[in-house]
Amino acid sequence: MRNALQDQYVDRDARKGVQLNVLVADDDAVARRLMERLLTQWGHEVVAAADGDRAYEQIEQRPELQVLLLDWMMPGLDGPEICRRVRAQQREHYVYILLITSRSGREDFLEGMSAGADDFVIKPVDPDELQVRLIAAQRVIGLKTDIETQERINHELRELDRMKSAFILLTSHELRSPLAVINGATELLRPHIDPDKRTARSLLDALTKSTQRLVDVVVRTLKVSHEGGYDQGLFAEETDLAALTKDVVEEACVFADRRGQKLRVTVDDGLPPVTLDRSKIADALLNLLMNAIKFTPDGETIGVNVCQPDAGNVRFEVIDRGVGVSETDKPHIFEMYFSTLDMLHHSSGSYEFGKRGLGLGLPIVKHFAELHGGTAGFESSEGNGSRFFFTIPLTGVPEPGGQEGPHNAAAGSAP
């Protein structure tokens, strides 16, 4: 007898008109025709077989089949054996299998489920029970299809990411050689140009500047590319943090001076040497400094602090009183190639006020910090300045036995 729960499920899903491709395999002609008639009335596509061998032939010939109604005992292959064979196949979609049986013992159910069945229909087949089992089949097939679709999408996204990385790597490497030739040729031409020929010298200066900018783009792109060689290892060496900070600040001072800015440096006393990749950490700190220089008005002071916030970490931070980060941009600030959502005001530059780059500087900071087991972050209020920082463990990273790391594969500074 149909109960209230069955009524609810049957009526609701029947109205949906979800069509299934169903195979009915039963050597009892009356039972087989009854199920064919019911399934057809419910809107499903049905094929039938009078024995196991013919049923398996239909399964192999019809990849569109979604549900198999298999008699447990029939001539040729029996229901459990067909289950085992179907589960051993690689099919385009999940196939839901119902075993039709008069058996009701636990051992029988265990045997059927072990063979690959999803559920059972007890003989004689009750139409309401069969309808409920098909509703369950629809839901399982839909869930499996959703999962398989998501897996395919994820696979395609991974493949696109691989192709993107390969393209970036190939393009970057291919660009480096001709850029080096152009750079060298412009420098060789410079002594041969008459100082009075201002137009020629101006063109040469523009060519040199543009070429160097392209070189910087290539180097920065390689630094954040997994295939670029920069993250495939760390050249670890014991490093004095105060000396590292001093060298980075001196490099950035050239740009700060042009803007009339002052760099105030504070390094905690007693910081021990840390085993790290000096080049990468220097690069990360320099990127934070250059970012602060570009977004801080002329004449302001920028703070550089190296401290020990807790027993296990050292923290590098750069504090400015610049334009700050908008609420719209905050969620994306460490994303690769993110410069700003306000593209109307985008304009690239090395150190000029408000100039935005390719959106690689901050991802490099985060990437290099994480390679050391650390983190990167920021605090900012639009119009009131920012505090950007990264931390690395004081324990450092293991030394690779003095082997030179891949960060020397390309040259170029953060700016």
C-alpha positions as CSV (number, residue, x, y, z in Angstrom):
1,M,0.0,0.0,0.0
2,R,1.2,3.5,-0.8
3,N,2.1,5.5,2.3
4,A,2.1,9.3,2.6
5,L,5.9,9.6,2.1
6,Q,5.7,7.6,-1.1
7,D,2.7,9.8,-2.3
8,Q,4.7,12.9,-1.7
9,Y,7.8,11.7,-3.6
10,V,6.0,9.9,-6.4
11,D,3.6,12.8,-7.2
12,R,6.3,15.5,-6.9
13,D,8.9,13.8,-9.1
14,A,6.4,12.5,-11.6
15,R,5.5,16.0,-12.4
16,K,9.1,16.8,-13.1
17,G,9.0,14.5,-16.1
18,V,12.6,13.3,-15.6
19,Q,13.2,10.8,-18.3
20,L,15.5,7.8,-17.7
21,N,16.9,5.2,-20.1
22,V,16.1,1.9,-18.5
23,L,16.9,-1.7,-19.3
24,V,14.5,-4.4,-17.9
25,A,16.0,-7.9,-17.9
26,D,13.7,-10.7,-16.6
27,D,13.0,-14.2,-18.0
28,D,9.4,-14.0,-16.7
29,A,7.6,-12.5,-19.7
30,V,4.6,-11.3,-17.7
31,A,6.7,-9.5,-15.1
32,R,8.9,-8.0,-17.8
33,R,6.0,-6.7,-19.8
34,L,4.4,-5.2,-16.7
35,M,7.5,-3.3,-15.8
36,E,7.9,-2.2,-19.5
37,R,4.4,-0.8,-19.5
38,L,4.8,1.0,-16.2
39,L,8.1,2.6,-17.1
40,T,6.7,3.7,-20.5
41,Q,3.7,5.3,-18.8
42,W,6.0,7.2,-16.5
43,G,7.8,8.7,-19.4
44,H,11.0,6.6,-19.4
45,E,12.7,5.1,-22.5
46,V,12.8,1.3,-22.1
47,V,14.6,-1.6,-23.6
48,A,14.0,-5.2,-22.6
49,A,15.9,-8.5,-22.5
50,A,14.6,-12.0,-21.7
51,D,18.0,-13.4,-20.4
52,G,21.3,-12.3,-19.0
53,D,23.4,-12.7,-22.1
54,R,21.0,-10.5,-24.2
55,A,20.8,-8.0,-21.3
56,Y,24.6,-7.6,-21.3
57,E,24.7,-7.2,-25.1
58,Q,22.2,-4.3,-24.8
59,I,24.4,-2.8,-22.0
60,E,27.5,-2.9,-24.2
61,Q,25.6,-1.5,-27.3
62,R,23.7,1.3,-25.4
63,P,26.0,3.6,-23.5
64,E,23.0,5.9,-22.8
65,L,21.5,3.4,-20.4
66,Q,21.1,4.9,-16.9
67,V,19.2,2.4,-14.9
68,L,19.3,-1.4,-15.0
69,L,16.5,-3.5,-13.6
70,L,18.1,-7.0,-13.4
71,D,16.4,-10.2,-12.4
72,W,18.7,-12.0,-9.9
73,M,18.2,-15.5,-11.4
74,M,17.8,-15.8,-15.2
75,P,19.3,-17.8,-18.1
76,G,22.8,-16.9,-19.1
77,L,24.4,-14.3,-16.9
78,D,22.7,-13.7,-13.6
79,G,22.0,-10.3,-12.1
80,P,25.0,-10.1,-9.7
81,E,27.4,-11.2,-12.5
82,I,26.1,-8.4,-14.8
83,C,26.6,-6.0,-11.9
84,R,30.2,-7.0,-11.5
85,R,30.9,-6.6,-15.2
86,V,29.2,-3.2,-15.4
87,R,31.1,-1.9,-12.4
88,A,34.4,-3.0,-14.0
89,Q,33.6,-0.9,-17.1
90,Q,34.6,2.8,-17.7
91,R,31.3,4.3,-18.7
92,E,30.6,8.0,-19.5
93,H,28.1,8.3,-16.6
94,Y,27.0,6.4,-13.5
95,V,24.7,3.5,-14.0
96,Y,22.2,2.8,-11.3
97,I,21.4,-0.9,-10.8
98,L,18.3,-2.5,-9.2
99,L,18.3,-6.2,-8.6
100,I,14.9,-7.8,-8.8
101,T,14.7,-10.7,-6.4
102,S,12.4,-12.8,-4.2
103,R,15.3,-13.2,-1.8
104,S,15.2,-11.2,1.5
105,G,18.0,-12.6,3.6
106,R,20.8,-10.3,4.9
107,E,23.4,-12.6,3.2
108,D,21.6,-12.1,-0.1
109,F,21.5,-8.3,0.2
110,L,25.2,-8.3,1.1
111,E,26.0,-10.4,-1.9
112,G,24.1,-8.2,-4.2
113,M,25.6,-5.0,-2.8
114,S,29.1,-6.4,-3.0
115,A,28.5,-7.3,-6.6
116,G,27.7,-3.6,-7.3
117,A,23.9,-3.2,-7.0
118,D,22.5,0.0,-5.6
119,D,19.2,-1.2,-4.4
120,F,16.7,-4.1,-4.6
121,V,13.1,-4.6,-5.7
122,I,11.3,-7.5,-4.1
123,K,9.1,-9.8,-6.2
124,P,6.3,-9.5,-7.0
125,V,7.1,-6.0,-8.0
126,D,4.9,-3.3,-6.5
127,P,4.4,-0.3,-8.8
128,D,4.7,2.2,-6.0
129,E,7.8,0.6,-4.6
130,L,9.4,0.6,-8.1
131,Q,8.5,4.3,-8.6
132,V,10.2,5.2,-5.3
133,R,13.3,3.3,-6.3
134,L,13.4,5.1,-9.6
135,I,13.2,8.5,-7.8
136,A,16.2,7.5,-5.7
137,A,17.9,6.5,-8.9
138,Q,17.2,9.9,-10.5
139,R,18.7,11.7,-7.5
140,V,21.8,9.5,-7.3
141,I,22.4,9.8,-11.1
142,G,22.0,13.5,-10.9
143,L,24.4,13.8,-7.9
144,K,27.0,11.6,-9.7
145,T,26.6,13.7,-12.9
146,D,27.2,16.9,-10.9
147,I,30.3,15.5,-9.3
148,E,31.6,14.2,-12.7
149,T,30.9,17.5,-14.3
150,Q,32.7,19.4,-11.6
151,E,35.7,17.0,-11.9
152,R,35.8,17.6,-15.6
153,I,35.6,21.4,-15.0
154,N,38.4,21.2,-12.5
155,H,40.5,19.1,-14.9
156,E,40.0,21.6,-17.6
157,L,40.9,24.5,-15.3
158,R,44.1,22.7,-14.3
159,E,44.9,22.1,-17.9
160,L,44.3,25.8,-18.7
161,D,46.5,26.8,-15.8
162,R,49.2,24.5,-17.0
163,M,49.0,26.0,-20.5
164,K,49.0,29.5,-19.2
165,S,52.1,28.8,-17.1
166,A,53.8,27.2,-20.0
167,F,52.9,30.1,-22.2
168,I,54.3,32.6,-19.7
169,L,57.5,30.7,-19.2
170,L,58.1,30.2,-23.0
171,T,57.3,33.8,-23.8
172,S,59.4,35.2,-21.0
173,H,62.4,33.1,-22.0
174,E,62.0,33.9,-25.6
175,L,61.8,37.6,-24.9
176,R,64.9,37.8,-22.7
177,S,67.4,37.1,-25.5
178,P,66.3,39.8,-27.9
179,L,65.8,42.3,-25.1
180,A,69.4,41.7,-24.0
181,V,70.6,42.3,-27.6
182,I,68.5,45.5,-27.8
183,N,69.9,46.7,-24.4
184,G,73.4,46.0,-25.4
185,A,73.0,47.6,-28.8
186,T,71.6,50.9,-27.3
187,E,74.5,51.1,-24.9
188,L,77.0,50.6,-27.7
189,L,75.3,53.3,-29.8
190,R,75.3,55.9,-27.0
191,P,79.0,57.0,-27.3
192,H,78.6,57.4,-31.1
193,I,75.8,59.9,-30.9
194,D,76.7,63.6,-31.0
195,P,75.8,65.3,-27.7
196,D,74.3,68.2,-29.7
197,K,71.8,65.9,-31.4
198,R,69.2,66.1,-28.7
199,T,66.5,64.3,-30.7
200,A,68.7,61.3,-31.3
201,R,69.8,61.1,-27.7
202,S,66.2,61.5,-26.5
203,L,65.1,58.7,-28.7
204,L,67.9,56.5,-27.5
205,D,67.0,57.3,-23.8
206,A,63.4,56.4,-24.5
207,L,64.4,53.1,-26.2
208,T,66.7,52.2,-23.2
209,K,64.0,53.0,-20.7
210,S,61.3,51.0,-22.5
211,T,63.6,48.0,-23.0
212,Q,64.5,48.0,-19.3
213,R,60.9,48.1,-18.5
214,L,60.2,45.0,-20.6
215,V,63.1,43.3,-18.9
216,D,61.6,44.1,-15.5
217,V,58.3,42.7,-16.7
218,V,59.9,39.4,-17.8
219,V,61.8,39.0,-14.6
220,R,58.8,39.7,-12.4
221,T,56.7,37.3,-14.4
222,L,59.2,34.5,-13.9
223,K,59.4,35.2,-10.2
224,V,55.8,34.3,-9.7
225,S,55.6,31.5,-12.2
226,H,55.8,28.0,-10.8
227,E,57.7,26.9,-13.9
228,G,60.0,29.9,-13.8
229,G,62.5,28.2,-11.5
230,Y,62.3,30.7,-8.7
231,D,60.2,28.6,-6.4
232,Q,61.8,25.2,-7.1
233,G,64.2,25.6,-4.3
234,L,65.7,28.0,-1.8
235,F,69.4,29.0,-1.6
236,A,69.5,29.1,2.1
237,E,72.3,30.9,3.9
238,E,72.7,32.3,7.4
239,T,71.8,36.0,7.1
240,D,72.2,39.0,9.3
241,L,68.8,40.7,9.2
242,A,70.1,44.2,10.0
243,A,72.6,44.0,7.2
244,L,70.0,42.7,4.8
245,T,67.6,45.5,5.7
246,K,70.3,48.1,5.3
247,D,71.2,46.9,1.8
248,V,67.5,47.0,0.7
249,V,66.9,50.4,2.1
250,E,70.0,51.8,0.4
251,E,68.7,50.5,-2.9
252,A,65.3,52.0,-2.4
253,C,66.7,55.4,-1.2
254,V,67.6,56.3,-4.8
255,F,63.9,56.3,-5.6
256,A,62.7,57.9,-2.3
257,D,65.2,60.7,-2.7
258,R,63.7,61.6,-6.1
259,R,60.3,62.1,-4.3
260,G,61.8,63.9,-1.3
261,Q,60.8,61.1,1.0
262,K,62.7,59.8,4.1
263,L,63.1,56.2,5.1
264,R,63.1,55.6,8.8
265,V,64.5,52.2,9.7
266,T,64.1,50.3,13.0
267,V,65.6,46.9,13.6
268,D,65.1,45.2,17.0
269,D,68.3,44.7,18.9
270,G,69.4,41.1,19.4
271,L,67.7,39.6,16.4
272,P,69.7,36.4,15.7
273,P,70.9,35.5,12.2
274,V,68.3,33.5,10.2
275,T,68.9,30.8,7.6
276,L,67.0,32.0,4.6
277,D,67.2,32.8,0.9
278,R,68.7,36.3,1.1
279,S,67.8,37.2,-2.5
280,K,64.1,36.3,-2.1
281,I,63.6,38.0,1.2
282,A,65.5,41.1,0.0
283,D,63.3,41.1,-3.1
284,A,60.1,40.9,-0.9
285,L,61.1,43.8,1.3
286,L,62.2,45.9,-1.7
287,N,58.8,45.3,-3.3
288,L,57.0,46.6,-0.1
289,L,59.2,49.6,-0.1
290,M,58.7,50.5,-3.7
291,N,55.0,50.1,-3.3
292,A,55.0,52.5,-0.3
293,I,57.2,55.0,-2.3
294,K,54.7,55.0,-5.2
295,F,51.6,55.6,-3.0
296,T,53.0,58.0,-0.5
297,P,53.0,61.8,-1.3
298,D,56.3,63.6,-1.8
299,G,58.2,64.7,1.3
300,E,56.6,62.1,3.7
301,T,58.4,59.6,5.9
302,I,58.1,55.8,5.3
303,G,58.9,53.5,8.2
304,V,60.7,50.2,7.8
305,N,60.6,47.9,10.9
306,V,62.2,44.5,11.5
307,C,61.0,43.0,14.7
308,Q,60.2,39.8,16.6
309,P,56.5,39.8,17.3
310,D,56.6,36.4,19.1
311,A,59.1,33.7,20.0
312,G,59.0,32.0,16.7
313,N,58.9,34.6,14.0
314,V,60.5,37.7,12.6
315,R,58.4,40.4,10.9
316,F,59.3,42.8,8.2
317,E,56.9,45.7,7.8
318,V,56.7,48.9,5.8
319,I,54.5,51.7,7.1
320,D,53.4,54.7,5.1
321,R,51.0,57.6,5.3
322,G,49.9,57.3,1.7
323,V,46.6,56.9,-0.1
324,G,45.8,53.5,1.5
325,V,43.8,50.7,-0.1
326,S,40.2,50.9,-1.0
327,E,37.6,48.5,0.4
328,T,36.9,47.3,-3.1
329,D,40.6,46.5,-3.8
330,K,41.4,44.9,-0.4
331,P,40.2,41.3,-1.2
332,H,42.3,41.2,-4.4
333,I,45.5,43.0,-3.2
334,F,47.7,39.9,-3.3
335,E,46.3,38.4,-6.5
336,M,48.6,38.1,-9.5
337,Y,48.2,40.8,-12.1
338,F,45.8,42.7,-10.0
339,S,46.6,46.4,-10.1
340,T,43.3,48.1,-9.4
341,L,39.7,47.7,-10.2
342,D,39.7,51.4,-11.1
343,M,41.2,50.9,-14.6
344,L,40.4,54.5,-15.6
345,H,43.2,55.6,-13.3
346,H,45.7,52.9,-14.1
347,S,49.1,54.1,-15.2
348,S,52.3,52.2,-14.8
349,G,55.6,53.6,-13.4
350,S,58.6,52.6,-11.2
351,Y,58.4,55.2,-8.4
352,E,56.2,58.1,-9.5
353,F,53.3,59.0,-7.2
354,G,50.2,56.9,-7.8
355,K,51.7,55.0,-10.7
356,R,50.5,51.3,-10.8
357,G,52.5,48.4,-12.1
358,L,51.5,45.0,-13.4
359,G,50.2,43.8,-10.1
360,L,53.2,41.4,-9.5
361,G,55.0,43.1,-6.6
362,L,52.7,42.1,-3.8
363,P,52.1,38.5,-5.1
364,I,55.9,38.2,-5.2
365,V,56.0,39.2,-1.5
366,K,53.4,36.7,-0.5
367,H,54.9,34.0,-2.7
368,F,58.5,34.4,-1.3
369,A,57.2,34.6,2.3
370,E,55.2,31.4,1.9
371,L,58.2,29.6,0.4
372,H,60.0,30.3,3.7
373,G,57.0,29.0,5.7
374,G,55.7,32.5,6.5
375,T,52.8,34.7,5.7
376,A,52.1,38.1,4.3
377,G,49.4,40.7,5.1
378,F,48.4,44.3,5.5
379,E,46.4,46.8,7.4
380,S,45.1,49.9,5.6
381,S,42.6,52.6,5.7
382,E,41.8,54.5,2.5
383,G,43.3,57.9,2.7
384,N,45.2,57.2,5.9
385,G,48.1,55.0,4.8
386,S,49.0,51.4,5.1
387,R,51.1,48.9,7.0
388,F,52.3,46.0,4.8
389,F,54.2,43.1,6.3
390,F,55.4,39.6,6.0
391,T,56.7,37.2,8.6
392,I,59.1,34.2,8.4
393,P,60.1,31.7,11.0
394,L,63.2,32.4,13.1
395,T,64.1,28.8,12.6
396,G,64.7,29.6,8.9
397,V,64.8,27.0,6.2
398,P,67.1,24.0,5.8
399,E,70.5,24.7,4.1
400,P,70.8,22.8,0.9
401,G,74.5,21.9,1.4
402,G,75.8,25.0,-0.3
403,Q,74.2,24.2,-3.6
404,E,73.3,27.3,-5.6
405,G,69.6,27.8,-5.9
406,P,67.5,28.6,-9.0
407,H,67.0,32.2,-8.0
408,N,70.1,33.0,-9.9
409,A,68.6,31.8,-13.2
410,A,67.6,35.4,-14.1
411,A,68.7,38.8,-13.0
412,G,66.8,41.9,-12.2
413,S,65.6,43.9,-9.2
414,A,62.1,44.4,-7.9
415,P,61.5,47.8,-9.2
